[in-house]
Amino acid sequence: MGTVSGTVLPVAALPAVRAVQTVGIVPKVEIAYDNGDAMTGAYSMSLPVEAARLATYSMSLPLTFAPQSGAGAYTLEAFATGYVTQTKAVAASTTPSTDNNFTLVPNP
């Protein structure tokens, strides 16, 4: 697992951040979610470093699971009601990624 963290502002907006990933043919799977701290806007989440494994549906066992492309590649989405969602690509690794900061702007 790798740790991804940062801040999401303004805290008065009660913002949150989620990590999404493309898995197989599904373009967006939510892997992790964290609310920004109500005082500081800080968030942190643990993300898998290894590739997701999928198996083709079958009534026969055993199922064969194969790693998918995009190991450790995620998109962070910072959002709050009334604000424009912001995104940032991030790669999870065993070295913590701590500079994933967002400042949301009001939705016009």
C-alpha positions in Angstrom: 0.0 0.0 0.0 1.0 3.6 -0.6 -0.1 6.7 1.2 -1.4 9.8 -0.7 -2.1 12.9 1.3 -2.4 16.7 1.1 -4.9 19.4 1.8 -8.2 20.5 0.2 -9.5 24.0 0.8 -11.6 26.0 1.7 -12.4 24.0 4.8 -15.8 25.9 5.2 -16.9 24.1 2.0 -16.6 20.7 3.8 -14.5 19.3 0.9 -13.6 15.7 0.2 -11.2 13.8 -2.0 -11.6 10.4 -3.7 -9.1 8.3 -5.6 -10.5 6.6 -8.8 -8.9 4.2 -11.2 -9.6 2.6 -14.5 -10.0 -1.2 -14.0 -10.4 -3.4 -17.0 -13.1 -1.8 -19.2 -14.6 0.2 -16.3 -13.4 3.8 -16.7 -13.9 4.9 -13.1 -13.8 2.8 -10.0 -13.6 4.6 -6.6 -10.8 3.0 -4.6 -10.6 5.3 -1.6 -12.3 8.4 -0.1 -11.5 10.9 2.7 -13.1 14.0 4.0 -10.9 17.0 4.4 -10.2 17.7 8.1 -12.7 20.4 9.3 -9.9 22.5 10.8 -7.0 22.1 8.4 -8.4 20.5 5.2 -5.8 17.7 5.5 -6.7 14.3 4.0 -4.9 11.0 3.7 -5.6 7.7 2.1 -3.9 4.3 1.5 -3.9 3.1 -2.1 -2.8 -0.3 -3.5 0.5 -0.1 -5.3 -0.1 -3.4 -7.3 -2.4 -3.8 -10.2 -6.0 -4.8 -9.7 -6.7 -8.4 -10.7 -9.8 -9.4 -12.6 -11.2 -12.8 -13.7 -13.6 -13.4 -16.6 -17.0 -14.6 -15.3 -17.3 -18.4 -15.6 -19.4 -21.1 -14.0 -16.3 -23.3 -14.1 -13.7 -23.3 -11.4 -10.9 -22.3 -10.8 -11.2 -18.7 -11.9 -8.0 -17.2 -13.5 -7.2 -13.8 -12.2 -5.0 -11.6 -14.4 -3.4 -8.2 -13.4 -4.8 -5.2 -15.2 -2.8 -2.3 -16.6 -2.4 0.9 -14.7 -0.8 -0.5 -11.5 -0.6 2.3 -8.9 -2.1 4.9 -11.3 -5.0 6.9 -9.8 -6.8 10.2 -10.4 -7.6 12.2 -7.3 -10.9 14.1 -7.4 -11.4 17.0 -4.9 -15.0 18.2 -4.6 -17.5 20.0 -2.5 -21.1 21.1 -3.0 -21.2 24.4 -5.0 -17.5 24.1 -6.1 -15.8 23.0 -9.3 -14.4 19.5 -9.0 -10.6 19.4 -9.5 -8.5 16.4 -10.5 -4.9 15.4 -10.3 -3.1 12.3 -11.5 -1.0 10.5 -8.9 1.0 7.3 -8.7 0.9 5.3 -5.5 4.2 3.9 -4.4 5.8 2.7 -1.1 7.1 6.3 -0.7 4.4 8.5 0.6 3.1 11.2 -1.7 2.3 14.3 0.4 2.0 17.3 -1.9 -1.4 16.6 -3.4 -3.1 19.9 -2.5 -6.3 21.4 -3.9 -7.9 24.8 -3.6 -11.5 24.6 -4.9 -13.1 27.5 -6.7 -16.9 28.3 -6.5 -19.0 26.9 -9.3 -20.2 29.9 -11.4 
